[in-house]
Amino acid sequence: MKIILFFIMVCLLIGGQILGAKFQIKSFNEALKRLHKKGNVGVGTKKRKVGPGYVVLLACDSQGRITGGELMRGITVFNSFKEYGKWNGQSIYDVNARLKAGNEEARDEYSGYIAALDALEEKLAEQIAGEEVKR
């Protein structure tokens, strides 16, 4: 009887994880669609062995100005994306340079943000290069 109860509990936990992951994926896709309407989107993550990690989505216009952001932080599958507008209106190049200029601990803490900003810089560089080829 104890084995059956244990098996049922394990199945419930696994089912909860699967369901929670499905909701997180849905939340990610919705946040991505919202931000994509505001321009190019860069994605960055920070994973930790112990403690909460995060996923950050940042959007910018064709001039490299941040137009919006969303952040999901936590350690459970019940987290969802929340608006993150700390850098709205600022240049991706300036924000990225400031974050990279910090000490090693700060760079590590903001590594997901740096990855998202690097992705945006790369996308803008590709767009500029593509426009030059068309001319």
Order of alpha helices (4+ residues) and beta strands (2+ residues): alpha-beta-beta-beta-beta-alpha-alpha-alpha
